Amino acid sequence: MKVKVESIVNGMEALAELAKKELRVQTSYKVARLIKACNAEMQTYNEQRISILKALGCGTDETGANYIIPDGKKGEFTQKYMELISTEVEIAADKIDLSDETAPIAPGLLLALEDFIILE
């Protein structure tokens, strides 16, 4: 399936929540495969995001955990970051059909998963 990197970034937490639900075995298997495929894309996304930050000369804070974007580079970072997250990628997994599932799934969770699921 083709999805934008932004959908993967925004959907990872929701996929983790879905994996905790009591789903049919077949659905659980598909969720696990989708998470595995998305994890691989997240690794590439993080590598590219850090590459952009380093190319713009961004350093880290005292903890080394957060990058600091210089004021004069924020616009350029935003442009490159938007280009990154709007990239369409092919995920080696199928959309998950949740129409026969009985586990309660909150509307916010469904919204975060809309690019990954089928509801009929």
C-alpha positions as MATLAB code, in Angstrom:
seq = 'MKVKVESIVNGMEALAELAKKELRVQTSYKVARLIKACNAEMQTYNEQRISILKALGCGTDETGANYIIPDGKKGEFTQKYMELISTEVEIAADKIDLSDETAPIAPGLLLALEDFIILE';
ca = [
       0.000    0.000    0.000;
       1.155    3.546   -0.661;
       1.070    6.075    2.167;
       2.745    9.356    2.984;
       5.519    9.399    5.553;
       3.361   11.808    7.571;
       0.674    9.109    7.953;
       3.251    6.688    9.292;
       4.703    9.219   11.745;
       1.231   10.192   12.969;
      -0.064    6.624   13.038;
       2.645    4.772   14.956;
       1.190    5.421   18.395;
      -2.287    4.474   17.176;
      -0.936    1.249   15.641;
       0.654    0.383   18.988;
      -2.704    0.963   20.687;
      -4.480   -1.174   18.099;
      -1.970   -3.976   18.727;
      -3.111   -4.072   22.385;
      -6.742   -4.727   21.427;
      -8.356   -8.173   21.532;
      -8.593   -8.775   17.778;
      -9.095  -11.889   15.672;
      -5.870  -13.822   15.038;
      -5.787  -12.906   11.341;
      -6.286   -9.211   12.116;
      -3.642   -9.286   14.857;
      -1.181  -10.820   12.416;
      -1.871   -8.082    9.858;
      -1.442   -5.407   12.524;
       1.924   -6.910   13.517;
       3.086   -6.993    9.869;
       2.000   -3.385    9.370;
       3.822   -2.238   12.507;
       6.976   -4.032   11.370;
       6.803   -2.365    7.933;
       6.132    1.045    9.468;
       9.018    0.658   11.926;
      11.399    0.218    8.980;
      10.042    3.400    7.382;
      10.314    5.251   10.706;
      14.002    4.371   10.877;
      14.551    5.835    7.414;
      12.441    8.898    8.315;
      14.506    9.537   11.471;
      17.783    9.149    9.574;
      16.631   11.653    6.949;
      15.278   14.108    9.542;
      18.588   14.068   11.414;
      20.453   14.446    8.128;
      18.428   17.587    7.362;
      19.144   18.991   10.824;
      22.862   18.324   10.537;
      23.030   19.755    7.000;
      21.554   22.984    8.334;
      24.199   23.129   11.058;
      21.821   22.409   13.912;
      23.427   21.369   17.156;
      21.926   19.616   20.145;
      21.035   20.957   23.568;
      22.955   20.078   26.737;
      21.221   16.717   27.009;
      22.013   15.798   23.409;
      18.409   14.703   22.964;
      16.985   17.747   21.167;
      18.234   19.605   18.118;
      18.296   23.394   18.172;
      17.405   25.026   14.856;
      19.029   28.458   14.433;
      16.506   31.262   13.838;
      17.834   31.945   10.341;
      17.390   28.292    9.326;
      13.845   27.619   10.580;
      12.185   28.405    7.261;
      14.582   26.196    5.333;
      14.127   23.385    7.861;
      10.341   23.640    7.626;
      10.476   23.473    3.826;
      12.742   20.398    3.805;
      10.811   18.709    6.596;
       7.493   19.227    4.802;
       9.036   17.707    1.687;
      10.188   14.718    3.743;
       6.836   13.986    5.394;
       4.890   14.467    2.157;
       6.951   11.740    0.461;
       4.862    8.773   -0.605;
       6.277    5.344    0.230;
       5.250    1.777   -0.515;
       4.561   -0.307    2.590;
       4.810   -4.087    2.255;
       1.549   -4.695    4.104;
      -2.164   -4.687    3.357;
      -4.810   -2.402    4.781;
      -6.449   -3.884    7.854;
     -10.153   -4.686    7.666;
     -11.691   -3.812   11.028;
     -15.316   -4.116    9.926;
     -15.800   -7.530   11.609;
     -13.950   -6.685   14.806;
     -15.901   -6.366   18.051;
     -13.223   -4.694   20.202;
     -14.143   -1.091   20.998;
     -11.944    1.352   19.112;
     -12.098    5.043   19.975;
     -12.897    7.504   17.167;
      -9.565    9.293   17.641;
      -7.739    6.024   17.125;
      -9.703    5.332   13.951;
      -8.908    8.805   12.657;
      -5.176    8.306   13.212;
      -5.381    4.959   11.392;
      -7.554    6.019    8.459;
      -4.790    5.440    5.865;
      -4.164    1.917    7.182;
      -7.641    0.477    7.738;
     -10.838   -0.506    5.963;
     -14.192    0.037    7.634;
     -17.292   -1.092    5.794;
];
